[in-house]
Amino acid sequence: MLCNPEIKIKGVEGIISEIKLLNEPNFGESVKFKTLSPIIVRKPVEENGKLKARELYPIEREFYERLTKNS
C-alpha cells in the first residue's frame, strides 16, 4: 500500500501516509459492543414451494441463537 499510496473510495481520493499495526485487544469473559448500523438476522423459510428469507427480530429467541451461531 505504501508503494501505491493513492486510494479512492466512493469518489473521494486520498493518500495513505502511514500504516500501523495495532495490539490485539485483551477481551475478558464479557464484552459489550455497539454497532454503527442495525444487525439483521434472517432465516430461510419455504413459502409456496420456494425458499424465502424471513427476518427475525430481537424479541424472538431464535434471533440470538442464529446471531451467536452466525447461521
Buried (B, 14 or more C-beta within 10 A) or exposed (E): EEEEEEEEEEEEEEEEEEEEEEEEEEEEEEEEEEEEEEEEBEBEEEEEEEEEEEEBEEEEEEBEEBBEEEE
